[in-house]
Amino acid sequence: MISANVCSLERISKLRLPSSLDEDRLHVYPGCSCRDGCSTDCACFRASCAEMTFECGLNCQCDKMTCIRRTCQQASPFGNAFKIFNAGSKGAGLTASVPIRKNDFVLLYLGEIISAQESARRKAAHEQRGERTYIFELHENISARECILKTCVDATHYGNEARFINHSCDPNLRVQVVRWHYIPHISLFAARDISAGEELTFDYGFTTSTPENDSILLSQTPCECGSPRCRGFLPHHTGLM
């Protein structure tokens, strides 16, 4: 039997922003001036790097219906193939009924955008009640400003299938930060070819800047991923960039 929290989730197709934020005003980047399709000369492509990908957005002059640089803004191509299943002591898990090729976009991690203070309050409340937490904290090192930009996405009450993806120390999905406006999106891509029916996993403690295991902040919760590379304990649900 799947746990009751599967049924309590309100499905959303994009990030749930605070009511005080007007999404149209988040499009602060100038965008590209491509007219005949975006290529490697696209300004959004040139602005991308290993840590973050820029997709074309509202201020771009390219055709949004044909532009190939809006992948993560589209519905997941595997949406109809996702299946939530009982993963035993890990709770619910997620598979896809079709094979997925390496580097395919799989889905976004969606939820409520909340402040760092609210994130800390909710996590403490979850811990006190002995509940699982579905808050993903993304920490981006903005070297030009010498600061850490923290984005908190809570999928407890609002989210999508990504909420049910379990951790693995040797995952088959990789996390990529993608922007088309100011708010970063946590995007999940296939790290390798994935067989139909294979459980989908990502590393809750992923990092692009410090990959060594001893640099990842671990929790006190035992890890049950079963990988030969298992660290023994779950990382905190935090991405470090």
VENWO-V494017 format. One record per residue. N is the residue number from 1. SS is DSSP state (2 for helix, 1 for strand, 0 for the rest). PSI is psi as a letter, one per 20 degrees, with the letter a starting at -180 (* if undefined). Layout:
n = (N;N)
ss = (SS;SS)
psi = (PSI;PSI)
This chain:
n = (1;2;3;4;5;6;7;8;9;10;11;12;13;14;15;16;17;18;19;20;21;22;23;24;25;26;27;28;29;30;31;32;33;34;35;36;37;38;39;40;41;42;43;44;45;46;47;48;49;50;51;52;53;54;55;56;57;58;59;60;61;62;63;64;65;66;67;68;69;70;71;72;73;74;75;76;77;78;79;80;81;82;83;84;85;86;87;88;89;90;91;92;93;94;95;96;97;98;99;100;101;102;103;104;105;106;107;108;109;110;111;112;113;114;115;116;117;118;119;120;121;122;123;124;125;126;127;128;129;130;131;132;133;134;135;136;137;138;139;140;141;142;143;144;145;146;147;148;149;150;151;152;153;154;155;156;157;158;159;160;161;162;163;164;165;166;167;168;169;170;171;172;173;174;175;176;177;178;179;180;181;182;183;184;185;186;187;188;189;190;191;192;193;194;195;196;197;198;199;200;201;202;203;204;205;206;207;208;209;210;211;212;213;214;215;216;217;218;219;220;221;222;223;224;225;226;227;228;229;230;231;232;233;234;235;236;237;238;239;240;241)
ss = (0;0;0;0;2;2;2;2;0;1;1;0;0;0;0;1;0;0;0;0;0;0;2;2;2;2;0;0;0;0;0;0;0;0;0;0;0;0;0;0;0;0;2;2;2;2;2;0;0;0;0;1;1;1;0;0;0;0;0;0;0;0;0;0;0;0;0;0;0;0;2;2;2;0;0;0;0;0;2;2;2;1;1;1;1;1;0;2;2;2;0;1;1;1;1;1;0;0;0;1;0;0;0;0;1;1;1;1;0;0;0;1;1;1;0;2;2;2;2;2;2;2;2;2;2;2;2;2;0;0;0;0;0;0;1;1;1;1;1;1;1;1;0;0;0;0;1;1;1;1;1;1;1;1;0;0;0;1;1;0;2;2;2;2;0;1;1;0;0;0;0;0;1;1;1;1;1;1;1;0;0;0;0;0;1;1;1;1;1;1;0;0;0;1;0;0;0;0;1;0;1;1;0;0;0;0;1;0;0;0;0;0;2;2;2;0;0;1;1;1;1;1;0;0;0;0;0;0;0;0;0;0;1;1;1;0;0;1;1;1;0)
psi = (p;q;q;h;i;g;h;i;p;o;p;q;i;r;p;o;q;q;h;i;p;o;h;h;i;i;m;i;q;h;r;r;k;p;h;k;q;q;b;i;i;p;h;h;g;h;i;q;a;h;h;p;p;p;r;q;b;h;j;q;i;r;o;i;h;i;p;j;k;k;g;i;i;r;q;p;i;j;g;i;i;q;p;p;r;o;k;c;i;i;b;q;r;p;r;p;j;q;q;p;q;p;i;q;p;g;r;q;o;q;a;p;o;r;r;h;g;h;g;g;g;g;h;h;g;g;g;h;j;k;q;q;q;k;p;o;o;p;o;p;o;n;h;h;i;l;r;p;o;p;p;p;o;o;k;g;h;p;a;a;h;h;h;j;p;r;q;q;i;m;r;i;q;q;p;p;p;p;p;i;a;h;p;q;p;o;p;p;q;p;i;r;p;p;q;p;i;p;p;p;q;r;o;h;k;q;q;i;h;n;i;p;h;i;i;p;o;q;a;j;p;q;p;k;h;j;q;h;j;p;i;h;q;q;r;q;m;p;p;p;*)
